[in-house]
Amino acid sequence: MRATAAWLRIRQKLEPAYVAASFDQQKAFMLDTGKSIGACCGRRSGKSMGLAGRLLLAAERFPGEMSLYISQTKNNSRMIV
């Protein structure tokens, strides 16, 4: 049990603040490594923040690689992310 607690403390220190601040389902969405993922959820469930977190994680892991974020309008994209 003690080793597990120590591992959790180490892992929490390695997580970026935006991942650590997310709730469990949002964190699972951000850290999912599958090629195709989906989120079936209602309003105000953290979809935009979860996707922004995924984009930030990808940018940190793969410097110089481009990621695409699409919304209905440019202003919506800027307000959301």
N, C-alpha and C positions, 0 to 999 in steps of 0.2 A: 504493500500500500504506500509506503514511504517513497519508493522509486517512482511510482505513478504520479504522486503529488509533485515531486521534483521535476519530472518530465513536463508536467503541465505548466509549471512556473517558467521553465526554459522556453517552451513553445509560445507562451503568452508574450514573453519578451521579444521573440522573433517576429511576431505578427505586427503588421503595420497598424497604426492607431485606428484607421477607418475599418479594418477588419475586426479588431478587438471590440470596437464600439457597436458592432452590429449584433442583432439578435440571432438566435441559433439557426433558424431557417434561412435567414439572409446570408449568414456566414457559410452555410452549406452550399447555397447557390453560388456564392463568390468563389469558393474553393473547389467546386466540381470540375473535374478534369476531362469529362466526356466531350466528344466532338459536337454532339447535338444535345442541347439541354432545353428544358422548357419550364415555365413557371405558371401554374394555374392558380391565380389568387385574385382577390378583390381589390377594391380601392384602398389606398393608404396602407399598403402592405410592404412598402419598401422596395418595389420593383426597380425604380429608377436609381435609387442609391445602390442597390445590389448590382445592377448592371454597371454603374459607374465604378464600383469597387472592382469588378471583373476587369474592366478596361485598365484601371490603374495597376492591378496586379500583372496584367499582360505587359504593360509598358515597363514595369520594373524588371520583369523576367527577361524580356526580349527588347533591349534598348535599340532604338532606331527602326523598329517595326511599326507599321501603321495599323491602327484599329479604326473601325468605322462605327459611328453612332448615328442612327437615323431616327428622325421624328417627323411630325407633320409639317413643321415650319422651322426655319433657322432660329427664330426667336424662342420657340419652344425648347429647342436643343440647348440654347444658351441659358435659359431659365432653369432647366432641369439639371444640366451638368455644369 
